[in-house]
């Protein structure tokens, strides 16, 4: 998920606001500007993560990938199937899930 903020909004203020919807916490690397939400009953169960970007300063590869999925149903379906497969394969291993998903994304955006 991608959350866009204005230049005057602080990332920390957005994190504080997000805490109202559950257990939003920073990822391992705070410089990535990413929040994770965990299942209330299992802190090892990440339910989603949010990337925070400043409006007008979004990485172009993310926008390129989004547009590609919107314009190419076959690629979108392939990516969706990959995510389901990886979620099953790496149910308790977020790092490997992300790595294999990233390999697909890089093929599309390079």
Phi, psi and omega in degrees: 000142181241125178249127179260139179235156176281168181297329183276342178283139177266146179299319181297325177295322178293322178297316179298317179296323181293335180298339178291342179261003179147202184273069179278129180221161176291150171289184183297327183245102184299335182290346180282351181054059182227135174251149174240147173243131182247149175301133183302331183266355183208100183293347177271002184251093179284124181265332173193168172225153184237126173269135180249123180230148176280136179304131181087355182234032181280138177300132185294332180293326177293318179292318178300314181295315178303311181297322178299315180295323179292326187266347185231093182303323180295317178294319178300315180293321178297318179294318178299315179296319177301315181297319177297315181297313181293324179298322178287316182293320185244044184308323183244023183223081184299325183296313180290324175303311182296319181298313181292325177294320180297323179301319177295314181300317181296324177299324182283321189268349181272000000 
